[in-house]
Amino acid sequence: MSQVTIRDIAEATGLSIGTVSRALKNQAGMTELTRNKVREAAQRLGYDFSQLKKTRIRRIAFLLHSQHNTLASSPFFSPVLHGAEEACRREGIALSFIVVGPAEPVLDQVRVHQPDAILCAGFFEPEVLGALMLTGKPMVLVDMQRRGFSSINPDNLLGGFLATRHLLRSGRRRIAMLSGSLAHYSIQQRNRGFRRALFEAKVHADPDLEVIVPTMGEGDEGVVEAMRSLLRLSKRPDAVFCYNDSTALVAMKTCLSEGLKIPYDIMIVGFDDISSAAVAVPPLSTVRVDKEGLGAAGIQLLLNHKPDEPPAEMTLPVEMIVRESSCDE
């Protein structure tokens, strides 16, 4: 049985052996058009990619979407980045931090850093992920999940369930949820957990109590408006589960400014356990996520990557942390 060689691919594409070799190894020095031409020819001819020596990962690009590069998001993603940095330091790997937006030339930005692998943190548009996948470099998604990609996430569904169950067990029945866009995998899963807890407790899920926070710049105006809309209801909520702690802290401040007593008039629970949750007044109940662990595990998934294996999906455990904002004893 004859084996397809790099020379065969070179003859089929009209390119030099050196160019074909560099394309198959995802090395720099060519256009994406040329790289894709080589990979498509290799697949068509039946080239055995396992012939390529596995390149040791020496440089990793940590990509963060520009929408997460905000004051509200940084308490979550900064520890994730720190966990990735520590894991890279132990392995002797250089880590580059790149903030990208949907309208920016993401491949050009990544190419400047010449990474051997890519770690994407948080939400990214499918088009951006598709473009990154064409580089052929090992990729892992952190705090996001998409078919065809390796990923690592906290147990968002369980976390949403635990937070809502805690409020139900505290005697609350009109439980609201403040969400971000459900296009985000983590938020969607937290919302599913919220609904599952209500369903299992046989509590009606009132659509008026589920509010998506409007995008109103980088300030807190969207959360304030969303919380006030809940308080204006003829039957206002007696508890609120917020999709993250930054939202919960603003919601709590809004309730206090309206003269409500927390937790007696209204209980509030967040998600993530950022550093400011424990020192809030009152201290915020939340679902603890091992944020440094997420970043470190993402790096480990990249290092364990084998081209011939299917994408791996990992889930890290979460923990319900009860503090004064939802405990009236």
C-alpha positions, 0 to 999 in steps of 0.5 A: 500500500503506497503512502502519500508523501509531502512530495506528492502534495507538492506535485498536486498543488504546484508548491515547493516541498518546503512550503508544503512542509511548513503549511502542514506544521502550521509554521509562519511565512505564508498566507492562509489561502496557501495553508488551506490549499495544502491541507485540503490537498493532503486530506483529499490525497489521504495523507497520514497526518500522524507522520508529522512530529508533534510540535512542542507547545512553546507559545500560547495565545490567551484570547479575550473578547473585547466585550469581556475587557470591562470593569464588570467582567475583569473580576472573573477573567483576570483570575482565569488569566492568572491561573493560565499564566501560573500553569504556563510558568510551571511548564516553561511556556510563553503566554500572550494576552490578546483582546479581540473584537468581531470587526478586527482582523483576528488572524492578523492579531494572532499571527503577530504573536506566532503561538503554537496553541490558542486559549479562548476565554468567554464568548466569541462569535462563531465566525471568529472561532471558525477563522481561528480553527482554520489555523489548524492550531490546538484550541481550547475554549474556556467558559464557553462550549461549541461543537467541534472544540475542546472546552472547559467550563464550570458546572453552570447548570448545577450552579444555577440550580443550587442558587435557586434551590437555596432561595426556595428552601429559604421560603421564597417563591417569587424568584426573579433572574437577572440574565445577560444575553442567552447567546452566552453558553454559561448564562444559558446554562445558569438560566436552565439550572434556575428553571429546573429548580423551579420546575422540581419545586413545582413553582410557576416560572413567571416570564415577568420575573426573567429579565435580560439586562439591557446593554447600556454602555460600560456603566451600571445603568442597564442593571439598575434599570432591569432591577427597577423594572422588577421592583415596579411589578404589582407583585414584586419578587422576594428574591433575585438570582443574578447571572454573575456577582457584578450584576448582583452587587449593583442589584443589591445597591439598587434595592437598598437605595429603594429602601428595601432591607436585604435579606428580609424584604428581598434576597439576592444571590450572585454567581462566580464568587469574585473578591468583592462578594465577601466584603459587600454590605451585606456580604453576597451569597454566591456560587463559587467558581474556581477561576484560576483552576479554569485557566490552569485546566485550559492550559493542561487540555492544550498540552494534552491535545492529540490531533487524532482524538475527538474534542474533550469537554471538561466540567469543574465543580461549583459550590454554593456559598451562603452569606447574609444577602440570602440568610435571614436567621 
